[in-house]
């Protein structure tokens, strides 16, 4: 099994809901159904025949097809005979003088959702990754060029802006935290490029944290059919509001097996707000690390079941330290929302806006304590001094930075504030071939401790016969020897 990245009707809706709860249209106009009423099971054949068409008509104009393209330059050899040094000597330059650059266009197809009348579109990062040009097509066949406003690989979300036209039909965000297992949802997108398609299902689970697609593991699971091309499309509730952005599927065949995942609307709204406020995602810094509470820890803490996250470190001068958070505190909720593991804790905290305050519900010595936490940006205690290493070495093609709380937060490296980190690796570079990855910490090169990017760049300019590297990844230090 593998994980695949996929890619006004108020009166009509009232009639639909009125049928679901078994009342007449006339009575529905005078009494609005409660939230509990909306979840009643159909009681008659007439109710089963009710249609979702009014919701689809409301939402469909705001769901777009996203076409992304990029130019890739490849070198193509005229003939395999020119691999022979003899032929190159007489007919070409040494090293393959008959190589000819060839430009080709790679394209990808996905979906997106218009979230404001000015043409702001939210989609998946993987749909438009490395794109040179982006176009969006509406369900009425109009097409527009779009600019990339924001890319956030950590959440697999991106924000686009349609260049012209408008105003556009758009979808409002829902409260994704109010979703319950069993709620009916509709998935709208462009699977396999066949055109806009609607599928219906239920919420199979909420707060899925073992999906492995983004840094913030907190997904809505649904059995509504999601297929390649649906990525970036809308998952909407029965009021026509956006509850999630369809993102991934579990599949053996590449098609839908009834297990699809959507990024919650709360995270999508957070990224959209960041786009409005300068086009950069800035997440709050806590300055503490936490760990999963397993059965053994729960027993040691006299808990009736594993719950919350255990604080393992608090850094002096951080918002956590100022709030009074302590090592061994058990955080069980953030602003009244339950925390079950480090992933749900990270999601709850990361979707808060800087400049505001939040509340942690903590169990300390068997008693519940409420701690107010200020939401502040992580400080850049030392200049990041970003450098792309171009000299021939195991690091050729890697972009490196000096670590600080700010860099650590951006890269998702909790608790690592000193040293040199690899921020990016060019595809096909020496660093890529050696196996270096973004997030790797360079601890030493040829027995010399590496403390700054300048030091690493200096070391790589004088290549030795043998390279000995000390690399930290996911808390484990590995020794590499390269000749």
C-alpha distance (Angstrom), angle and dihedral (degrees) to the residues before:
residue distance angle dihedral
X1 . . .
X2 3.80 . .
X3 3.76 137.2 .
X4 3.81 114.3 -118.1
X5 3.79 126.3 -165.2
X6 3.79 107.1 -132.7
X7 2.82 118.7 -163.7
X8 28.30 124.6 -131.9
X9 3.70 85.3 -21.5
X10 3.81 99.4 118.2
X11 3.82 93.3 127.4
X12 3.82 93.7 47.3
X13 3.78 92.0 47.7
X14 3.79 89.8 49.0
X15 3.81 89.6 55.0
X16 3.80 90.6 50.2
X17 3.78 93.2 50.1
X18 3.78 91.2 42.9
X19 3.80 89.4 57.5
X20 3.79 91.3 49.5
X21 3.79 92.3 56.9
X22 3.78 94.7 41.0
X23 3.82 101.4 -113.1
X24 3.77 132.1 123.1
X25 3.81 124.2 -98.7
X26 3.78 89.0 -113.8
X27 3.77 94.2 56.7
X28 3.83 89.9 44.1
X29 3.80 89.5 61.6
X30 3.79 91.6 58.1
X31 3.81 100.7 38.6
X32 3.80 123.0 43.0
X33 3.85 113.8 -145.2
X34 3.78 116.4 -114.3
X35 3.80 124.1 -123.2
X36 3.81 90.1 -100.6
X37 3.83 91.0 52.6
X38 3.82 91.3 56.4
X39 3.80 90.7 63.8
X40 3.84 98.1 55.6
X41 3.80 117.0 124.6
X42 3.87 116.6 -115.4
X43 3.82 109.1 -91.8
X44 3.81 102.6 -165.7
X45 3.80 144.4 29.4
X46 3.80 89.6 -105.0
X47 3.77 91.3 57.0
X48 3.81 92.0 49.7
X49 3.82 89.4 55.8
X50 3.79 92.2 58.8
X51 3.82 113.9 118.3
X52 3.79 136.2 -130.4
X53 3.81 89.4 -150.1
X54 3.84 95.0 108.6
X55 3.81 90.5 57.4
X56 3.80 91.9 46.2
X57 3.82 91.5 50.7
X58 3.77 88.8 51.8
X59 3.81 96.7 49.0
X60 3.83 106.3 29.0
X61 3.85 96.4 78.1
X62 3.81 89.1 58.9
X63 3.83 95.9 52.6
X64 3.80 112.6 85.6
X65 3.77 139.2 -173.3
X66 3.81 112.6 -117.1
X67 3.80 119.2 -148.7
X68 3.81 115.7 -169.9
X69 3.79 125.8 -177.8
X70 3.77 136.8 178.1
X71 3.79 134.6 -176.0
X72 3.78 117.8 -120.4
X73 3.79 122.6 -168.4
X74 3.79 116.0 -148.1
X75 3.76 130.7 175.8
X76 3.80 115.9 -124.9
X77 3.77 122.5 -164.4
X78 3.82 116.1 -135.7
X79 3.79 93.5 -140.4
X80 3.80 135.6 -0.7
X81 3.83 87.2 -128.2
X82 3.79 88.9 75.2
X83 3.79 89.0 69.7
X84 3.82 84.2 77.1
X85 3.84 111.4 90.6
X86 3.84 89.4 -142.3
X87 3.81 92.8 61.9
X88 3.80 92.2 42.7
X89 3.81 89.8 51.9
X90 3.80 93.7 58.5
X91 3.80 103.2 26.0
X92 3.78 107.4 26.3
X93 3.76 147.0 17.8
X94 3.82 121.8 -78.6
X95 3.74 111.8 -90.3
X96 3.79 95.1 33.8
X97 3.81 109.6 -50.9
X98 3.79 90.6 178.8
X99 3.83 93.0 65.4
X100 3.79 109.4 120.4
X101 3.78 124.5 -160.3
X102 3.78 112.6 -119.7
X103 3.77 122.8 -166.8
X104 3.76 120.7 -151.9
X105 3.78 133.7 171.8
X106 3.79 122.0 -124.5
X107 3.79 116.5 -160.3
X108 3.76 136.4 -170.4
X109 3.76 132.7 -167.1
X110 3.77 129.8 -148.8
X111 3.76 142.9 133.3
X112 3.78 137.2 -97.2
X113 3.80 141.5 -172.0
X114 3.81 126.9 -128.4
X115 3.80 106.8 -134.7
X116 3.82 101.6 177.7
X117 3.81 138.3 32.5
X118 3.83 92.0 -113.1
X119 3.81 90.8 67.5
X120 3.80 102.7 -97.3
X121 3.81 108.3 162.4
X122 3.79 128.5 -166.5
X123 3.80 120.6 -156.8
X124 3.81 140.5 146.7
X125 3.78 121.7 -65.5
X126 3.80 91.7 -133.9
X127 3.82 90.7 57.9
X128 3.82 93.6 63.5
X129 3.80 102.0 22.5
X130 3.84 111.4 148.1
X131 3.83 90.9 -3.0
X132 3.81 119.8 161.2
X133 3.80 94.3 -169.4
X134 3.79 132.0 24.5
X135 3.79 128.3 -169.4
X136 3.78 129.6 179.6
X137 3.79 126.7 -154.4
X138 3.80 123.2 -157.0
X139 3.78 123.4 -144.0
X140 3.84 88.8 -105.6
X141 3.86 87.5 63.0
X142 3.79 96.4 -108.3
X143 3.80 112.8 138.9
X144 3.81 129.4 -156.3
X145 3.77 138.0 -177.9
X146 3.80 113.5 -115.9
X147 3.79 134.9 -158.9
X148 3.79 123.4 -138.1
X149 3.81 107.1 -119.4
X150 3.79 100.8 172.9
X151 3.79 138.7 5.3
X152 3.79 120.7 -165.7
X153 3.78 111.7 177.6
X154 3.82 92.9 178.2
X155 3.81 91.2 66.6
X156 3.84 95.3 28.0
X157 3.81 88.9 -124.4
X158 3.79 132.5 127.7
X159 3.80 134.9 -177.0
X160 3.81 123.2 -142.2
X161 3.80 132.1 -173.9
X162 3.80 122.2 -148.0
X163 3.80 106.4 -130.0
X164 3.79 100.1 -141.3
X165 3.78 144.3 4.4
X166 3.76 126.8 48.8
X167 2.87 171.6 84.4
X168 3.79 88.8 -173.1
X169 3.79 132.7 -160.1
X170 3.79 108.0 -106.9
X171 3.80 142.5 -178.0
X172 3.80 125.9 -119.4
X173 3.80 121.4 -132.8
X174 3.80 119.1 -108.2
X175 3.79 128.5 -149.9
X176 3.80 98.2 -94.8
X177 3.82 90.5 -171.0
X178 3.80 89.3 67.6
X179 3.82 92.7 62.1
X180 3.78 115.9 114.8
X181 3.78 131.6 -163.3
X182 3.81 106.8 -91.7
X183 3.81 96.9 31.9
X184 3.81 113.3 136.8
X185 3.83 115.8 -114.6
X186 3.82 136.7 176.9
X187 3.81 124.4 -141.4
X188 3.81 115.9 -152.3
X189 3.80 124.5 -173.0
X190 3.79 146.9 102.7
X191 3.84 107.9 -78.1
X192 3.82 116.0 -166.2
X193 3.82 88.6 -9.9
X194 3.81 93.2 -78.4
X195 3.81 93.0 128.5
X196 3.77 136.8 -92.1
X197 3.80 110.7 -25.3
X198 3.80 134.1 -178.5
X199 3.79 124.5 -151.0
X200 3.79 128.5 -179.7
X201 3.78 132.3 -147.1
X202 3.76 144.1 124.9
X203 3.77 136.2 -88.1
X204 3.80 102.0 -91.8
X205 3.80 95.6 -173.7
X206 3.78 141.2 -15.4
X207 3.80 131.1 -141.1
X208 3.81 95.5 25.2
X209 3.81 105.0 -179.0
X210 3.83 104.8 175.2
X211 3.80 100.2 68.0
X212 3.81 99.0 104.1
X213 3.83 99.5 -150.6
X214 3.81 101.9 111.5
X215 3.79 138.2 18.1
X216 3.80 89.9 -107.9
X217 3.80 105.8 62.5
X218 3.79 106.9 -161.1
X219 3.80 114.3 115.3
X220 3.78 140.1 167.3
X221 3.81 109.7 -127.5
X222 3.80 118.3 -150.4
X223 3.79 138.3 172.5
X224 3.82 91.5 -144.7
X225 3.82 103.4 121.0
X226 3.82 110.8 -94.8
X227 3.81 118.6 179.0
X228 3.82 137.7 172.1
X229 3.81 106.1 -63.2
X230 3.81 92.4 36.8
X231 3.81 89.4 89.4
X232 3.78 109.9 122.3
X233 3.79 93.2 16.7
X234 3.78 128.2 127.5
X235 3.79 130.3 -84.4
X236 3.81 105.2 -166.6
X237 3.79 136.0 -177.0
X238 3.79 129.0 -133.1
X239 3.80 92.0 -82.5
X240 3.80 91.4 58.1
X241 3.79 94.4 -109.3
X242 3.78 126.1 136.4
X243 3.81 112.9 -102.3
X244 3.81 98.2 165.0
X245 3.81 150.2 -5.7
X246 3.82 111.6 -115.4
X247 3.79 107.6 -123.2
X248 3.81 119.0 153.6
X249 3.79 146.9 7.8
X250 3.78 137.9 -156.2
X251 3.78 106.5 -127.7
X252 3.80 143.1 158.4
X253 3.80 94.0 -165.5
X254 3.80 102.6 34.2
X255 3.82 90.6 -106.3
X256 3.78 132.3 91.9
X257 3.79 117.9 -61.8
X258 3.78 93.6 173.8
X259 3.82 95.4 -93.0
X260 3.78 110.8 105.4
X261 3.79 132.0 155.8
X262 3.79 132.6 -147.0
X263 3.80 131.3 -170.1
X264 3.84 107.6 -119.0
X265 3.80 118.8 -106.5
X266 3.81 90.7 -118.5
X267 3.80 90.6 65.6
X268 3.81 92.2 43.3
X269 3.82 90.2 50.9
X270 3.82 90.6 49.9
X271 3.82 91.9 53.6
X272 3.82 91.8 44.7
X273 3.81 89.6 52.9
X274 3.80 89.9 51.4
X275 3.81 89.0 54.0
X276 3.81 89.7 53.8
X277 3.80 91.6 48.8
X278 3.77 100.5 56.2
X279 3.79 106.0 -50.6
X280 3.81 97.8 -90.4
X281 3.79 128.6 105.3
X282 3.79 110.1 -129.9
X283 3.77 114.8 -177.8
X284 3.80 126.1 -163.1
X285 3.78 119.2 -100.9
X286 3.79 120.6 -131.7
X287 3.78 102.3 178.6
X288 3.80 96.0 -144.5
X289 3.78 138.1 94.4
X290 3.79 127.5 -137.7
X291 3.79 138.0 -169.2
X292 3.79 139.2 -152.9
X293 3.80 117.8 -87.1
X294 3.80 108.4 -131.6
X295 3.80 129.2 -175.8
X296 3.82 93.3 -87.4
X297 3.81 93.5 51.4
X298 3.80 90.6 45.3
X299 3.80 90.3 53.7
X300 3.81 91.6 48.2
X301 3.81 89.6 52.1
X302 3.83 91.8 47.0
X303 3.81 91.7 -116.8
X304 3.79 119.8 155.8
X305 3.83 89.3 -137.7
X306 3.83 139.0 1.5
X307 3.80 109.6 -81.7
X308 3.77 141.0 150.3
X309 3.80 126.9 7.4
X310 3.79 128.4 -74.2
X311 3.82 118.3 -127.4
X312 3.82 108.8 -127.0
X313 3.82 101.7 173.3
X314 3.80 138.3 13.0
X315 3.81 119.5 -165.7
X316 3.79 119.0 -138.4
X317 3.81 114.7 -107.9
X318 3.81 93.3 16.8
X319 3.84 124.7 125.1
X320 3.82 88.0 -105.9
X321 3.80 90.7 54.9
X322 3.81 92.0 46.8
X323 3.82 90.5 49.9
X324 3.80 91.6 54.9
X325 3.80 97.5 -111.5
X326 3.80 111.4 161.5
X327 3.77 137.8 -161.5
X328 3.85 109.9 -91.1
X329 3.81 92.6 26.9
X330 3.81 111.8 138.4
X331 3.82 112.0 -137.1
X332 3.81 108.4 -156.2
X333 3.82 102.5 166.1
X334 3.80 144.0 14.4
X335 3.81 114.2 -149.5
X336 3.78 90.2 -19.1
X337 3.83 94.1 -51.7
X338 3.80 113.1 122.9
X339 3.79 118.9 -113.0
X340 3.81 113.9 -151.1
X341 3.82 104.8 167.7
X342 3.83 141.6 -6.6
X343 3.81 91.5 -82.3
X344 3.79 94.6 55.3
X345 3.82 89.1 43.0
X346 3.81 90.6 53.0
X347 3.81 92.3 47.7
X348 3.81 94.3 48.6
X349 3.79 92.2 48.8
X350 3.82 97.5 39.9
X351 3.82 93.5 55.3
X352 3.82 92.0 60.0
X353 3.80 118.5 101.9
X354 3.79 122.0 -118.6
X355 3.79 113.2 -110.3
X356 3.78 94.4 38.4
X357 3.81 131.2 92.1
X358 3.77 130.0 -122.2
X359 3.81 136.4 -172.0
X360 3.78 130.2 -122.9
X361 3.80 119.5 -156.7
X362 3.79 104.6 -146.7
X363 3.80 133.3 -175.1
X364 3.81 109.5 -144.4
X365 3.81 122.8 172.8
X366 3.79 89.5 -15.3
X367 3.81 94.9 -52.9
X368 3.81 129.6 103.5
X369 3.81 115.8 -119.0
X370 3.83 128.0 -175.8
X371 3.81 114.1 -142.4
X372 3.84 122.1 -169.5
X373 3.82 110.7 -140.2
X374 3.81 123.6 -162.9
X375 3.81 114.2 -137.6
X376 3.80 107.6 -131.8
X377 3.81 134.5 161.9
X378 3.78 118.0 -104.6
X379 3.83 112.3 -100.0
X380 3.79 122.9 -120.2
X381 3.79 95.9 -133.1
X382 3.82 92.3 178.4
X383 3.83 127.5 24.0
X384 3.79 110.1 -93.4
X385 3.83 91.2 -137.0
X386 3.81 93.8 -162.8
X387 3.81 113.4 -149.3
X388 3.80 133.1 178.0
X389 3.81 108.7 -145.5
X390 3.80 111.3 -136.5
X391 3.80 103.4 163.9
X392 3.80 117.0 103.9
X393 3.79 105.7 -90.1
X394 3.82 138.7 106.9
X395 3.83 85.8 -79.8
X396 3.82 96.7 54.9
X397 3.83 107.2 133.3
X398 3.82 95.2 20.7
X399 3.80 124.2 122.4
X400 3.80 112.2 -147.3
X401 3.82 135.7 -168.9
X402 3.78 138.1 -171.7
X403 3.79 110.0 -106.3
X404 3.80 122.2 -115.2
X405 3.80 133.9 147.7
X406 3.83 88.7 -88.5
X407 3.82 94.5 52.0
X408 3.80 91.4 41.0
X409 3.82 90.9 53.8
X410 3.81 92.9 47.1
X411 3.80 92.4 51.7
X412 3.81 96.4 38.9
X413 3.81 95.2 -114.6
X414 3.78 102.1 142.0
X415 3.78 115.0 -159.1
X416 3.84 97.4 7.9
X417 3.80 109.7 115.4
X418 3.82 105.2 148.3
X419 3.80 134.5 60.0
X420 3.79 136.3 30.6
X421 3.80 122.2 -52.0
X422 3.79 130.5 -165.1
X423 3.81 105.2 -123.1
X424 3.82 99.4 179.1
X425 3.81 140.4 2.6
X426 3.79 122.8 -153.4
X427 3.77 114.5 -126.1
X428 3.82 111.8 -105.7
X429 3.81 93.3 12.7
X430 3.79 124.9 131.7
X431 3.80 90.2 -105.0
X432 3.80 89.0 53.6
X433 3.81 92.6 49.2
X434 3.81 91.8 47.8
X435 3.81 88.7 55.0
X436 3.79 101.8 -110.7
X437 3.80 114.9 153.6
X438 3.80 138.4 -165.5
X439 3.80 107.6 -87.7
X440 3.82 94.9 35.8
X441 3.82 113.3 133.5
X442 3.83 115.9 -139.7
X443 3.79 104.4 -141.6
X444 3.82 101.6 167.5
X445 3.80 142.5 -4.9
X446 3.81 118.4 -158.0
X447 3.81 90.5 -14.2
X448 3.80 92.3 -53.7
X449 3.80 114.6 122.8
X450 3.80 111.6 -123.7
X451 3.81 113.2 -141.8
X452 3.82 103.7 157.0
X453 3.80 139.5 27.8
X454 3.80 89.3 -118.3
X455 3.80 89.8 57.4
X456 3.82 92.1 49.6
X457 3.80 91.7 49.3
X458 3.82 90.9 50.6
X459 3.81 92.2 50.2
X460 3.83 92.9 51.2
X461 3.83 92.4 54.7
X462 3.81 92.6 69.5
X463 3.82 105.5 50.7
X464 3.83 116.2 -158.6
X465 3.80 126.5 -150.4
X466 3.80 90.3 -103.8
X467 3.83 127.4 29.6
X468 3.80 117.1 -146.2
X469 3.79 112.4 -170.3
X470 3.80 130.8 -173.1
X471 3.81 109.3 -158.9
X472 3.81 128.1 178.6
X473 3.81 116.9 -151.0
X474 3.81 125.5 171.4
X475 3.80 90.8 -13.1
X476 3.82 94.7 -51.9
X477 3.82 123.9 108.2
X478 3.82 118.2 -141.9
X479 3.80 130.5 -169.9
X480 3.81 117.6 -138.2
X481 3.80 125.5 -169.8
X482 3.82 116.5 -166.0
X483 3.78 129.7 179.7
